[in-house]
């Protein structure tokens, strides 16, 4: 399981995701999908996530918006 999730508290909160032990895997899978990295390649996923979050504020907002939409779609 990805240890990088602890670094994403602000982004997860902005995406209306409350991380729990029950949904950690689902959130991790969504993040891998969002950045286009095969699941369980956590170091590559974290690298891509950091690239997204270090970018322009609009890029960060877009990342959070996509995550929020993916989360909502996966929990319908």
C-alpha positions in Angstrom: 0.0 0.0 0.0 1.2 3.4 -0.9 2.9 5.4 1.9 2.6 8.6 -0.2 -1.1 8.9 0.7 -0.2 10.5 4.0 1.3 13.4 2.0 -1.9 14.1 0.1 -4.2 15.0 3.0 -4.8 18.5 1.7 -5.6 17.3 -1.9 -7.8 14.5 -0.6 -9.7 16.8 1.6 -10.2 19.2 -1.4 -11.5 16.3 -3.4 -14.0 15.4 -0.6 -12.2 12.1 0.1 -11.9 11.0 3.7 -9.1 8.4 3.7 -9.9 5.4 5.8 -8.5 1.9 6.1 -11.5 0.6 4.2 -10.9 2.9 1.2 -7.1 3.3 1.0 -6.7 0.7 -1.8 -9.5 2.3 -3.8 -8.0 5.8 -3.5 -4.6 4.4 -4.3 -5.9 2.7 -7.5 -7.7 5.9 -8.5 -4.5 7.9 -8.1 -2.5 5.4 -10.2 -5.2 5.6 -12.9 -5.3 9.4 -12.8 -1.6 9.7 -13.5 -1.5 6.8 -15.9 0.8 4.5 -14.0 0.1 0.7 -13.6 -1.3 -0.2 -10.1 1.3 -1.1 -7.5 4.1 0.9 -9.2 3.9 3.3 -6.3 7.3 5.1 -6.8 6.4 5.9 -10.4 2.9 7.1 -9.3 4.3 9.3 -6.5 6.8 10.8 -8.9 4.0 11.7 -11.4 1.7 13.0 -8.6 4.5 15.3 -7.3 5.0 16.6 -10.8 1.3 17.5 -11.0 1.2 19.1 -7.6 4.4 21.2 -8.2 3.0 22.8 -11.3 0.9 25.9 -11.8 -1.9 26.4 -9.3 -4.4 25.7 -12.1 -2.7 22.4 -12.8 -3.0 21.4 -9.1 -6.7 22.5 -9.1 -7.3 20.4 -12.2 -5.7 17.4 -10.6 -8.0 17.7 -7.6 -11.0 18.2 -9.7 -10.3 15.1 -11.7 -9.7 13.1 -8.6 -13.0 14.4 -7.1 -14.8 13.4 -10.3 -13.2 9.9 -10.4 -14.0 9.4 -6.7 -17.7 10.4 -7.2 -18.0 8.2 -10.2 -16.5 5.2 -8.5 -18.9 5.5 -5.5 -22.2 5.8 -7.3 
